[in-house]
C-alpha cells in the first residue's frame, strides 16, 4: 500500500479493498521500521491517527465519506495542531503544545484525512538542506549520505520513502519545491494568499505559503481542493473562487507556450540537471507545446533582496519567543534582560540567530533605506519581470535547483547554501505559483523540473504537470529502501 | 532672558469598540487578569491579526470632526521592542501613512479668546498589556487583558505656549471624542492619557529648544502641573547657563514633580516596517462620506448654535459644551423651561457647583434635567421666586420629591401675587415701623432707594418668602412716597 498514490488509495478505500485503519496501521508500522534511519518525523501521533482512521471508516460505512476520507498524511511541524507538540524544528518550541489547529489542518481534518504526525524541518523553516533542525538532520531516502533539501525536508523524505502518501510543507524561498526535487516527489507552492497562513508559525510573513507535497500532480490537486480558499482569520488570504483542481488535469497541451528564462540556464547550473530539464522540455514539445526563450532580467537580484526581506520579517516574527508566555525559558534568570538573552541564546540555533541579526541590522535606523526599502523596490521589479513574461508565454520552465541533492555537511558556508534557492526565491518574491515535478535521475539522484505560472494559475500548472506525468514515469521511481 | 514655552501633545484615546483592534477578545474594563486575551493577544505562534473595522470607522469620524484629510491609503507598521507585557515583541501601529492626516482643533482660553491648534496626524495602534509589580514578591505578573485594545494617538503640532493652553487642548479633544461616542474619555481608567513635550526657547527665536517628553499623564490637572513643573525646571537650567537634555520623564502626582526615565542615548531603535500580516488600508470617498453622515453635532457647532439661536454668551456656550453629557443636560433643561439664559445660569451655577462639591459627574446628577427644567419653568412663570427655587432645588437634590410642583405644593412655596394680600402686608409693615418711615421721609432722594430694601425684607419675611419681590417693591414705593 505504501507505493500507491493518494488517488489510488482513495479508490482502494472507496472500493473497500482495505480500510483506513488497515492503511493507517501499516504506515505507522513502516514509520516505526524506517524512520529511525531517516529522521523525517519529529512527532508520530499513532494513537490519534488510528482513532481518526476508525472515525473515517465509520463515516464510510454510513456512506458519508468524502474523497479524502481516511487518507493518511503528515504535517510539517510548522502547522499548529491542537494538543500536539508543534516545534517548528526548534528547541525554543520543544515544549510547545499548540492549543489550536491551523486553518489548513482544520480544513483537511474536516475533509476526513488522518494525521500520522509532524515532520522534521529546518528550524523555523530557515534552511535549504534540513541540517538546521534541533531534532537532527533528515536523510535523503535515495541515499542516506545526502540531504533531503529544506526546509520541508521531513515531509519530502517521508513521502519519497513511502512512510506517508502526502504531506504538507511550506515554501518561503523554495522550501517545498527544492526538497521535492531532491527527493523525487511533486510539490506545489500556490499563489501567495491562496492558502491560509493562520496557524502556520511565521518565518517571513509576506513570502510564506503552505502547499501540498505528494507523488503526483493529481494528488496535489486533491489536497488543494481541501486546502485552498479565503480565511477570515488571515487578512492576506485572497477572497476568490476556488476551482476544482482535479478537473481539467488531462487537458491536452497543444499550443502551450513555454518560456525558458535564459537566466535559469546560466552559470552555476549543473550540466546533468540542465540536460534532464531540457529533456523534459522536449517531452512537452512532443506533446504539442511551443518553446520560447524569455528573460527575467532582475533574477540576479532575487537572492540579495530575499536575504534582506525575509530576515527583516523573521527578526520581528521571532521576537515573541522571549521566554515570557510559552516555549523555552532559561533557568533562574537574574533579571529581565538575562531572561531574554539566555532564553534566546539557548532556544535558537545558529542559522536562526544569523537571520535575526541580519534582519535587525537591515531594519535599524540608518540602514532601512539602503536595505529594506531598496529590497522592496527590487521585489517590485522582479514581480514585473514575471508579469511581462506571462504576457508572452503560458508557463515558465526551468530547474528547481542548480544541482541534485548534495552531501550532508557539504555546504558549511551559509552563502553557498543560500545559492541553492537561486531558481525558487524569485517566485516567492513575486507571489506566483510554482510546482516541481520529478524529471530525471542523475547518479540515482532525482532532478526536479520547475513549472511557473501567473498568479492563481495553479489549476493550469497542475494540468501541465499531470499531462507530463502521464507521458513519463519519473514520478513512479522509488528509492530503494531495505525492508 | 524672556523664555517662550513650546508644548506639543500626543493624546492616546482608547476607542470604545466591543472587541480588540486585531482580535475578537472583549475590551471591557476591570475583568480578572488574563481572562480577556485570546491566542492572538497572547502572541501565540501562528496567530494573525484581523483589523477591527469599527476602530477604523471611529478613527475616520475623529478625523472628519477635526477637519482632517482622510488619506485614501494608510499602512500598519510594526514598532519592534522587547517588553514582558508586549506579547509579540512589536506593537502594531502606524507611522509613515496614518489613517488621519492634518487637521485642527479650536480651543477656548479663560479670557474667551479662541485659538486654533494644528493636528499633525492621528494614527491607530494597539495597546500593550500591564505589568503588575505588587503582590508578587520580587516577581512580575503580566495581565494581557489590555493588550490589543484599540488606541487612537492624536499628535498635535507644538502650537501651545502655556499649561493653560495645553489643558484647554486636552479638554477640547476630550469633548470631541466623547461627543463622537468613540471613547468614554475616562482618564482614571486610562481611556485617555497623554505624552507631553515641553521645551523652552528665547523669545523671538525660531528654532525649537531641546524638549523633554513627559509620559503617560492621566488627568487634566496633572497635565497642567507637570507642565508647570517642567517650565520651572527647564528655565532654571537655562537661566544658570545649562543645557536641557533630551529625555523621557515621568510625572509623579504624589510629589508633584517629573523625574528622568531615560535619555535619548538609551532610547530604543524601533525598527518600524510595514506589517506583512495586514494589507494597506484603502478608504474610498464613499466610505468617508458615509462616516461623515454618521457624525453628530460637534462641540464647535453646538457652541455656535448656543450663541446664535439661544442667545448665550460665548463663555456660557463654551462651558456648557465642555462635554456631550453636559450639553445634552443643558439642552433638556432649556427645552423644558423654555428660557435658555435661565437654564444656562442654573446649570452652571447651582447644579455644577453642587456636583463639584459632591465630586459627581453630570451623568451622576441626583437632579435630572427634567426635574430641573420643571423647577425653572415655575420660576419663569412666577409661580415661585428665586429664593423658593433654591429651596426646591435643595429638596430635589435630597430626593424629597419627584417634581418641583410636588415640593412647591407640599411646602407652600407658591408665590403670593394677589395684590390685596400684598397690600395688607405692606400696610402692616409700614404701621409697625414708624421710626424707619420717619427716616425714609427725611432721607434724600438717592438714599431712599436703598432704604426701601428694609421694608421689602420685612414684607418678604412676613410672607415667609412667598411674596413676589418686584410687586412688593413697587407697592411699598408707592405707599411710602405717598407719605412724603
Boltz contact constraints between the chains, C-beta under 6 A:
constraints:
  - contact:
      token1: [A, 80]
      token2: [B, 46]
      max_distance: 6.0
  - contact:
      token1: [A, 198]
      token2: [B, 48]
      max_distance: 6.0
  - contact:
      token1: [A, 199]
      token2: [B, 46]
      max_distance: 6.0
  - contact:
      token1: [A, 200]
      token2: [B, 46]
      max_distance: 6.0
  - contact:
      token1: [A, 201]
      token2: [B, 45]
      max_distance: 6.0
  - contact:
      token1: [A, 201]
      token2: [B, 46]
      max_distance: 6.0
  - contact:
      token1: [A, 205]
      token2: [B, 276]
      max_distance: 6.0
  - contact:
      token1: [A, 205]
      token2: [B, 277]
      max_distance: 6.0
  - contact:
      token1: [A, 206]
      token2: [B, 276]
      max_distance: 6.0
  - contact:
      token1: [A, 234]
      token2: [B, 48]
      max_distance: 6.0
  - contact:
      token1: [A, 235]
      token2: [B, 50]
      max_distance: 6.0
  - contact:
      token1: [A, 235]
      token2: [B, 278]
      max_distance: 6.0
  - contact:
      token1: [A, 235]
      token2: [B, 279]
      max_distance: 6.0
  - contact:
      token1: [A, 313]
      token2: [B, 276]
      max_distance: 6.0
  - contact:
      token1: [A, 316]
      token2: [B, 78]
      max_distance: 6.0
  - contact:
      token1: [A, 316]
      token2: [B, 80]
      max_distance: 6.0
  - contact:
      token1: [A, 316]
      token2: [B, 90]
      max_distance: 6.0
  - contact:
      token1: [A, 319]
      token2: [B, 89]
      max_distance: 6.0
  - contact:
      token1: [A, 319]
      token2: [B, 90]
      max_distance: 6.0
  - contact:
      token1: [A, 320]
      token2: [B, 43]
      max_distance: 6.0
  - contact:
      token1: [A, 320]
      token2: [B, 88]
      max_distance: 6.0
  - contact:
      token1: [A, 320]
      token2: [B, 89]
      max_distance: 6.0
  - contact:
      token1: [A, 324]
      token2: [B, 84]
      max_distance: 6.0
  - contact:
      token1: [A, 325]
      token2: [B, 42]
      max_distance: 6.0
  - contact:
      token1: [A, 340]
      token2: [B, 82]
      max_distance: 6.0
  - contact:
      token1: [A, 363]
      token2: [B, 271]
      max_distance: 6.0
  - contact:
      token1: [A, 363]
      token2: [B, 273]
      max_distance: 6.0
  - contact:
      token1: [A, 364]
      token2: [B, 269]
      max_distance: 6.0
  - contact:
      token1: [A, 364]
      token2: [B, 271]
      max_distance: 6.0
  - contact:
      token1: [A, 365]
      token2: [B, 269]
      max_distance: 6.0
